[in-house]
Amino acid sequence: MIYSDYAAVYDQTGQIRHSILTANYLPDLLRRHSVDGRRLLDLACGTGTFAIIQAEAAWQVIGLDRSPAMLAVAERKAARAGVAVEWIEGDLRAVMLPAPVDLATCWYDSLNYLLREEEVELAFRSIYAALAPNGLLCCDVATEYFLRNYWSGVEVYEDADYIQVMQSAYDGNDCSTLVLTGWHRRSVDHWERFREVHVERGYPRSFWLESLLVAGFVVEGCYDCFTLQAPNERSLRLCWVARKPAR
């Protein structure tokens, strides 16, 4: 399962940056797109950085992720930060909550991992059902342009006790594949290897829009992510803001 062995080193290899950027971005979005309450569901929450920052800002937060290993890291981080977050192991295509939330978030290409159109549509319907009336969804997705032009080549990370090599390539058919190979140092002369294969699919902007509308959302904004500007043909990621109608 992806994000299992990688969970222990996810933050130290720099992936934490995106969560910090989205935490800084969210107030800009909410100044333009208001929410009624302070109950937040962070979907595909990973190691919990974004969720913990929101809990520190007085949100009542639920973090949901499919990876038990990522959730275990998140739980330890929340304990160190002294904040309460409800962590749930679950699938964003089948969200089950005891009570609706006012805001749902889903960041860092998580929706791009859904490789079939019907999976995306199922996810949006599931998120819609989890929201209270007038609830808001904020999510970002990698664009086709990004996957085609930036998910390619080889990146290496190395420190004293961990090395990783990330090899990525676009397949010419909407999908990009990243092969992550990591080595953990377990003793002076012993390294333990793992391998994960991550595949993301790029969808046209028109598909994301139609899928949100079919789920019942009213789309309030589509931005060049981390700005409040309209996207362009070279945008690396889109931020969608959509609302569940009050009635």
C-alpha positions as CSV (number, residue, x, y, z in Angstrom):
1,M,0.0,0.0,0.0
2,I,1.3,3.4,-0.9
3,Y,2.1,5.8,2.0
4,S,3.0,3.0,4.3
5,D,6.8,2.7,4.6
6,Y,7.0,6.3,3.2
7,A,4.9,7.6,6.2
8,A,7.8,7.7,8.6
9,V,9.9,10.0,6.4
10,Y,7.2,11.9,4.6
11,D,7.6,15.1,6.5
12,Q,11.4,15.2,6.6
13,T,11.7,14.8,2.8
14,G,9.9,18.2,2.2
15,Q,6.3,17.0,1.5
16,I,5.1,19.0,4.6
17,R,5.6,22.2,2.6
18,H,2.3,21.8,0.7
19,S,0.3,21.5,3.9
20,I,1.8,24.7,5.3
21,L,1.1,26.5,2.1
22,T,-2.6,25.4,2.1
23,A,-3.0,26.3,5.7
24,N,-1.8,29.8,4.8
25,Y,-4.0,29.9,1.8
26,L,-7.3,28.8,3.5
27,P,-8.0,32.1,5.2
28,D,-7.8,34.0,1.9
29,L,-10.4,31.6,0.5
30,L,-12.7,31.9,3.5
31,R,-12.6,35.6,3.4
32,R,-14.2,35.3,-0.1
33,H,-16.2,32.2,0.6
34,S,-17.7,32.2,4.1
35,V,-18.7,29.2,6.2
36,D,-21.3,29.0,8.9
37,G,-19.5,26.9,11.5
38,R,-16.1,25.6,12.7
39,R,-16.4,21.9,12.0
40,L,-13.8,20.8,9.4
41,L,-13.1,17.5,7.6
42,D,-9.7,17.2,6.1
43,L,-9.8,14.4,3.5
44,A,-6.6,12.5,2.6
45,C,-5.1,14.2,5.6
46,G,-1.8,12.4,5.4
47,T,0.5,13.1,8.4
48,G,-1.9,15.7,9.7
49,T,0.0,18.9,9.4
50,F,-2.9,20.9,7.8
51,A,-5.4,19.4,10.2
52,I,-3.3,20.2,13.3
53,I,-2.8,23.8,12.2
54,Q,-6.5,24.2,11.8
55,A,-7.1,22.6,15.3
56,E,-4.7,25.2,16.7
57,A,-6.8,27.9,15.0
58,A,-9.9,26.7,16.9
59,W,-11.5,24.5,14.3
60,Q,-13.1,21.2,15.4
61,V,-11.2,18.9,13.0
62,I,-11.6,15.4,11.7
63,G,-8.7,14.0,9.6
64,L,-9.5,11.1,7.3
65,D,-7.0,9.0,5.4
66,R,-6.7,5.5,3.9
67,S,-3.2,4.9,5.3
68,P,-2.9,3.7,8.9
69,A,0.8,4.5,8.9
70,M,0.2,8.1,7.9
71,L,-2.6,8.4,10.6
72,A,-0.2,7.0,13.2
73,V,2.3,9.8,12.4
74,A,-0.5,12.3,12.5
75,E,-1.8,11.1,15.9
76,R,1.7,11.4,17.4
77,K,2.1,14.9,16.0
78,A,-1.2,16.1,17.4
79,A,-0.3,14.7,20.8
80,R,3.0,16.7,20.7
81,A,1.1,19.8,19.6
82,G,-1.4,19.4,22.4
83,V,-4.5,19.6,20.1
84,A,-7.5,17.3,19.7
85,V,-8.1,16.0,16.2
86,E,-10.4,13.0,15.5
87,W,-8.5,10.7,13.1
88,I,-10.5,8.3,11.0
89,E,-9.2,5.6,8.7
90,G,-11.4,5.8,5.6
91,D,-11.9,6.4,1.9
92,L,-12.9,9.7,0.5
93,R,-15.2,7.9,-1.9
94,A,-17.2,6.6,1.0
95,V,-17.2,9.2,3.8
96,M,-19.2,8.1,6.9
97,L,-19.5,10.7,9.7
98,P,-21.8,10.8,12.7
99,A,-22.6,14.5,12.1
100,P,-22.1,16.8,9.1
101,V,-19.3,19.3,8.8
102,D,-19.2,22.9,7.7
103,L,-16.0,22.7,5.6
104,A,-14.3,19.9,3.8
105,T,-10.8,20.1,2.4
106,C,-8.9,17.8,0.1
107,W,-5.3,18.9,-0.8
108,Y,-2.2,17.9,-2.6
109,D,-3.3,16.0,-5.7
110,S,-5.3,13.6,-3.6
111,L,-8.2,13.6,-6.1
112,N,-5.8,12.9,-8.9
113,Y,-5.2,9.5,-7.4
114,L,-8.7,8.5,-8.5
115,L,-7.9,7.1,-11.9
116,R,-11.5,6.5,-13.2
117,E,-14.0,9.3,-13.8
118,E,-16.7,7.4,-11.9
119,E,-14.4,7.4,-8.8
120,V,-14.1,11.2,-8.9
121,E,-17.9,11.5,-9.2
122,L,-18.4,9.1,-6.3
123,A,-15.9,11.1,-4.2
124,F,-17.8,14.4,-4.8
125,R,-21.1,12.8,-4.0
126,S,-19.6,11.4,-0.8
127,I,-18.2,14.7,0.2
128,Y,-21.5,16.5,-0.6
129,A,-23.3,14.1,1.7
130,A,-20.8,14.8,4.5
131,L,-21.4,18.5,4.4
132,A,-24.1,20.5,6.3
133,P,-26.4,22.6,4.2
134,N,-24.4,25.7,3.0
135,G,-21.2,23.7,3.7
136,L,-18.1,24.4,1.6
137,L,-15.6,22.2,-0.2
138,C,-12.1,23.5,-0.9
139,C,-9.8,21.2,-2.9
140,D,-6.8,21.4,-5.2
141,V,-5.9,19.2,-8.1
142,A,-2.9,18.8,-10.3
143,T,-3.5,20.0,-13.9
144,E,-2.8,18.0,-17.0
145,Y,-0.1,20.6,-17.8
146,F,1.7,19.9,-14.5
147,L,1.6,16.1,-14.9
148,R,2.7,16.3,-18.5
149,N,5.6,18.8,-18.0
150,Y,6.7,18.6,-14.4
151,W,6.2,15.0,-13.3
152,S,9.2,13.7,-15.1
153,G,12.8,12.9,-14.4
154,V,14.7,11.8,-11.3
155,E,14.9,13.4,-7.8
156,V,17.2,12.2,-5.0
157,Y,17.0,12.9,-1.3
158,E,19.7,11.8,1.1
159,D,20.6,12.2,4.7
160,A,22.5,10.1,7.2
161,D,19.8,7.5,7.8
162,Y,17.6,7.7,4.7
163,I,18.0,7.8,1.0
164,Q,15.2,8.0,-1.6
165,V,15.0,8.2,-5.4
166,M,11.9,9.4,-7.1
167,Q,11.5,8.6,-10.8
168,S,8.5,10.0,-12.6
169,A,7.2,9.9,-16.2
170,Y,4.1,10.9,-18.1
171,D,2.6,8.1,-20.1
172,G,1.0,10.2,-22.8
173,N,-2.5,9.0,-21.9
174,D,-3.5,11.4,-19.1
175,C,-1.5,9.6,-16.3
176,S,1.8,10.1,-14.7
177,T,3.6,7.4,-12.7
178,L,6.1,8.1,-9.9
179,V,8.2,5.2,-8.6
180,L,9.6,5.9,-5.1
181,T,12.4,3.8,-3.9
182,G,13.6,4.4,-0.3
183,W,16.3,3.0,1.9
184,H,16.2,3.2,5.7
185,R,19.4,2.7,7.7
186,R,18.6,0.1,10.3
187,S,22.2,-0.3,11.6
188,V,25.7,0.7,10.7
189,D,25.9,-1.7,7.8
190,H,22.3,-2.6,7.1
191,W,19.8,-0.7,4.9
192,E,16.2,-1.7,4.4
193,R,14.6,-1.0,1.0
194,F,11.0,-0.2,0.1
195,R,9.3,0.7,-3.1
196,E,6.0,2.5,-3.8
197,V,4.3,3.3,-7.2
198,H,2.2,6.4,-7.3
199,V,-0.1,7.0,-10.3
200,E,-2.0,10.2,-10.8
201,R,-4.4,11.2,-13.6
202,G,-4.9,14.6,-15.0
203,Y,-8.5,15.6,-16.0
204,P,-9.6,18.6,-18.0
205,R,-11.0,21.6,-16.1
206,S,-14.4,20.9,-17.7
207,F,-14.5,17.5,-16.2
208,W,-13.9,18.7,-12.6
209,L,-16.6,21.4,-13.1
210,E,-19.1,18.9,-14.5
211,S,-18.4,16.4,-11.7
212,L,-19.0,19.0,-9.0
213,L,-22.2,20.1,-10.6
214,V,-23.5,16.6,-11.0
215,A,-22.8,15.9,-7.3
216,G,-25.1,18.8,-6.5
217,F,-22.5,21.5,-5.7
218,V,-22.7,25.2,-6.7
219,V,-19.2,26.1,-7.9
220,E,-18.2,29.4,-6.5
221,G,-14.6,29.6,-7.7
222,C,-11.8,28.0,-9.6
223,Y,-8.4,29.6,-8.9
224,D,-4.8,29.3,-10.0
225,C,-3.9,27.6,-6.7
226,F,-2.5,29.7,-3.9
227,T,-3.9,32.8,-5.5
228,L,-7.3,34.3,-6.1
229,Q,-6.6,34.7,-9.8
230,A,-8.3,32.8,-12.6
231,P,-6.3,29.8,-13.8
232,N,-4.5,29.8,-17.2
233,E,-3.2,27.2,-19.6
234,R,0.1,26.9,-17.6
235,S,-1.4,26.7,-14.1
236,L,0.2,23.8,-12.2
237,R,-2.8,23.2,-10.0
238,L,-6.4,24.4,-9.7
239,C,-8.2,25.2,-6.4
240,W,-11.9,24.5,-6.6
241,V,-14.4,26.1,-4.1
242,A,-17.9,24.6,-4.2
243,R,-20.9,24.9,-1.9
244,K,-23.7,22.6,-0.9
245,P,-26.8,24.6,-1.3
246,A,-28.6,25.7,1.9
247,R,-31.7,24.0,0.7
